[in-house]
Amino acid sequence: MIKRLTLLVCLIVLSNCEQIIEVEDISNEHIVVLSPVNNTTLTSNEVNFTWEPLDFAEQYQLQIAHPNFEAAEVFVEDTIITANSFIKPLVTNTYQWRIRALNFAYETQYTTQNLTIEDQ
C-alpha cells in the first residue's frame, strides 16, 4: 500500500512539474524596434534604445558594436535586461546595435540596426 501511495505521489508531482516547466517558444518571433530605427543619425550622445515588448520574453540581450558586428573594433555594450528600453551615452561614431528576446528555453534571432552619432 505504501509503495502504491508513493508511486501515486511521485506521478502527481512529476505531472505538475511538467506544467511548471512548460515555456512558450519565442524562437520564430522578432523584435520590433521603436528607436533608433535603422540608419538613424543622431546629434545627441545619449541614446534611448527602445523596442516593443515581446509576449513571453523574460529578458532581452542588447549589444552595441563599433563600427559593426562583422568587423567589430569595439563591443561597446553587451547586456541582459528585463525592460524594453536602455539608455546609453555614445561618442561621435558609427555603430551597429542589435536586440533579441530570451526566455527560459528559447531566444529570438537578433534584430540589427545601424546608427550614427554626429557632433551637434
C-alpha positions as CSV (number, residue, x, y, z in Angstrom):
1,M,0.0,0.0,0.0
2,I,2.8,2.5,0.9
3,K,4.6,1.7,-2.4
4,R,1.4,2.4,-4.4
5,L,0.9,5.7,-2.4
6,T,4.5,6.7,-3.0
7,L,4.2,5.9,-6.7
8,L,1.0,7.9,-6.9
9,V,2.5,10.9,-5.2
10,C,5.6,10.8,-7.5
11,L,3.4,10.7,-10.6
12,I,1.3,13.7,-9.4
13,V,4.5,15.7,-8.6
14,L,6.1,14.8,-12.0
15,S,2.9,15.8,-13.9
16,N,2.8,19.1,-12.0
17,C,6.5,19.8,-12.7
18,E,5.9,19.4,-16.4
19,Q,3.2,22.1,-16.4
20,I,5.5,24.4,-14.5
21,I,8.5,24.0,-16.8
22,E,6.5,24.5,-20.0
23,V,7.8,27.6,-21.7
24,E,6.5,29.4,-24.7
25,D,8.6,29.0,-27.8
26,I,9.5,32.5,-29.0
27,S,12.2,31.5,-31.5
28,N,10.2,32.4,-34.5
29,E,9.2,35.8,-33.2
30,H,11.0,39.0,-33.9
31,I,11.7,42.3,-32.0
32,V,10.0,45.4,-33.3
33,V,12.5,48.3,-32.8
34,L,10.9,51.7,-31.9
35,S,14.1,53.8,-31.7
36,P,16.7,54.4,-33.0
37,V,15.5,52.8,-36.2
38,N,17.9,51.5,-38.9
39,N,20.3,54.1,-40.4
40,T,19.4,56.8,-37.9
41,T,21.7,59.8,-37.4
42,L,21.6,61.5,-34.0
43,T,23.3,64.6,-32.7
44,S,22.6,63.7,-29.0
45,N,25.1,61.4,-27.5
46,E,22.6,59.9,-25.0
47,V,20.7,57.3,-27.0
48,N,17.5,55.7,-25.8
49,F,17.2,52.3,-27.3
50,T,13.5,51.1,-27.2
51,W,11.6,48.2,-28.7
52,E,8.1,46.7,-28.3
53,P,7.9,44.2,-25.5
54,L,7.5,40.6,-26.7
55,D,5.0,38.3,-25.1
56,F,6.6,35.5,-23.2
57,A,10.1,37.2,-23.2
58,E,11.7,37.3,-19.8
59,Q,14.8,39.2,-20.8
60,Y,16.4,41.0,-23.7
61,Q,20.0,40.9,-24.8
62,L,21.2,44.2,-26.2
63,Q,24.6,44.5,-27.9
64,I,26.3,47.6,-29.4
65,A,29.4,47.4,-31.6
66,H,31.6,49.9,-33.5
67,P,31.6,50.1,-36.4
68,N,29.5,46.9,-36.9
69,F,29.4,43.3,-35.8
70,E,31.1,41.8,-38.8
71,A,34.2,44.0,-38.3
72,A,33.9,45.0,-34.6
73,E,36.7,47.1,-33.3
74,V,34.9,47.6,-30.0
75,F,32.0,45.9,-28.3
76,V,30.5,49.0,-26.6
77,E,27.8,47.1,-24.7
78,D,26.6,43.5,-24.2
79,T,23.9,43.4,-21.5
80,I,20.9,41.4,-20.4
81,I,18.0,43.5,-19.2
82,T,14.3,42.9,-18.3
83,A,13.0,46.2,-19.5
84,N,12.2,47.1,-23.1
85,S,14.4,50.2,-23.2
86,F,18.0,51.0,-22.4
87,I,19.8,54.4,-22.3
88,K,23.5,54.6,-23.3
89,P,25.8,57.6,-23.9
90,L,27.8,57.1,-27.1
91,V,30.6,59.2,-28.5
92,T,30.5,60.5,-32.1
93,N,31.0,57.5,-34.3
94,T,29.2,54.8,-36.3
95,Y,27.6,51.8,-34.6
96,Q,25.5,48.8,-35.1
97,W,23.2,47.6,-32.4
98,R,21.1,44.5,-32.0
99,I,18.5,43.2,-29.7
100,R,16.9,39.7,-29.1
101,A,14.4,38.3,-26.6
102,L,15.1,35.5,-24.3
103,N,13.1,33.2,-22.0
104,F,14.0,30.1,-20.0
105,A,14.3,27.8,-23.0
106,Y,14.2,29.9,-26.2
107,E,15.6,33.1,-27.9
108,T,14.6,35.1,-30.9
109,Q,17.0,36.0,-33.7
110,Y,18.8,39.3,-33.4
111,T,17.2,42.4,-34.9
112,T,20.1,44.6,-36.1
113,Q,20.1,48.4,-36.7
114,N,22.8,50.9,-37.9
115,L,23.3,54.1,-36.0
116,T,25.5,57.2,-36.4
117,I,26.2,59.8,-33.7
118,E,27.4,63.1,-35.1
119,D,28.6,66.3,-33.3
120,Q,25.9,68.9,-32.7
